C-alpha cells in the first residue's frame, strides 16, 4: 500500500496528461470514422487505446529528462493541437503537402485560414496544458525505478510491433503523422535551376505569349466545361477560346505546383535532388522579353524561377498582411500594357490570387451572384451550399478578368496567344474535405484554356488545328513548358515536342 501511495502522484500525472492529449489531439483522428456495427466500434476503441499506450511509452521515456520535458512538451502539445483543430473541423490529412504548405506559404495567404474558433481552440489548449503542468510543478513525474518505466518500454515496443504488422497503422494518426509528415517534408526533392548553355534562338517575330497562372480553380466548375451553373458567361461568347477539361497535376498546393508548371520538371519525377530549367531562362536566351506581374507574394520554392524573368513586379505589397484589403486580380491589368512599339518577342506572366480561400476577399460585391454566401472563415460554421456559392462567385470574377484581358490583347498588332492554367484545383466538400493542400482528386484537375488572336491563327493554322484536335485529351501540367517553347519555335534546345498541345 505504501508503494502504491509513493507512485500514485506519478500515475495521476500521466493519466491526466493523456486525457488532455486525447481531448485536444488524438480523438481528432477518430471522430470522422463511420461508426456503425458494434464490432467496428470495438476495433476503433482498441486501436485508440493501443495508440495511446504506445504514445504513453514515448512520453514517459521523454519525461525522464524532467527539466527539459517540462519546457519542451507544452510547446509540442500546443503545436500539435493547432493541427488537430483542422482534423477535428475538416478531417484534413496531415501529410508532407500540408507541412510544406504551412512552412512555405506566405503570411498573407496563411492568415486567411485563421478564424476566431481556431484562436479560441489554441488558447484553450494552451491554458489547459500550462495549468496542468503548474498543478504538478513540484511532483516527481517519472523514474527508471518506477513500474511505469517498464510499461513505457513495452509501450514503445508496441509501436514498432503494430507498425510492422500493419504499416502506417499509427503513423497516419495524430500525433505521429505530424512528426512523420515533417520528416518527409525535410527530405522532399529540391529543385536547382540549370543554366542554359545552348545557343538558343528563334526566327519568330512579333509574337506575344501571355501566361495566366490561376489559383485553386477546378476545371469542372467552369460552365465552358459543362458545369450546370453559368460561371463563364463572358468567355462563352468569346471567339477562339479552347478549353481543356482533363488536365492532371499531382500537386495540390502552390509551393509544389508552380515550380513544376514553370520548369521542365515532370509530374512523374520524384528524385530527391532535382535539376530543372526555368521556362524563362530558355526564352531569355532566345531574346524574348520576359515579365512577371503577380498578385501573390513569391514563395521560397519558386522564387528563383520568378526572378529568372527579365522584369518582375508584385502588386499591392503594402497590404500583403491584410487579406481582407488585398487587391483584387483586376488590378493586375493596370500594370499590363499592350506595347505595339516593342519590337521583341514577349512573354508576360500574370499570377492571380484567384479562388484562394477566403473566397469573399477575392471578389468585389457585384460578383456575389450565387447566394447565400459565406460569412465566416470558420468552415465548420458554414453550409456546403454557402461555400460552393462563394467559390462559384470567384469563377465569375475569373471569367470577367480573362474577358477584360482578352479585350486588351485584341488591340495588339502582334501574333498573340493566351494560356490560362490554374496551379491546382479545390476540394469542395467531397468526402468531407475542403480547400486544398491535401490528397484528393478534386484538387488535381486544374482549369485550363487557351485563347488566340486571328493573326496568330493565320500565322500558325496547323498549330491551331492540332490544338483543337487535342482539347478532349487527358494531359498533365507537363504540357506547359514544352508547348510554350513549341509556340516560340525555339531552336537549338532539346524539348519534348510530343508533350506540346500544338504539335
PyMOL commands that set and color helices and strands:
alter all, ss='L'
color gray80, all
select helices_A, chain A and resi 2-24+26-29+38-63+66-90+96-104+107-113+116-135+147-165+176-186+219-221+223-225+235-237+254-261+279-285+303-307+317-319+323-325+329-335+359-362+365-367+379-381+384-409+430-432+441-444+454-459+461-469+479-487+497-499
alter helices_A, ss='H'
color red, helices_A
select strands_A, chain A and resi 190-193+207-214+241-244+247-248+273-276+289-294+311-314+346-351+415-422+427-428+434-435+448-452+475-476
alter strands_A, ss='S'
color yellow, strands_A
deselect
rebuild
show_as cartoon
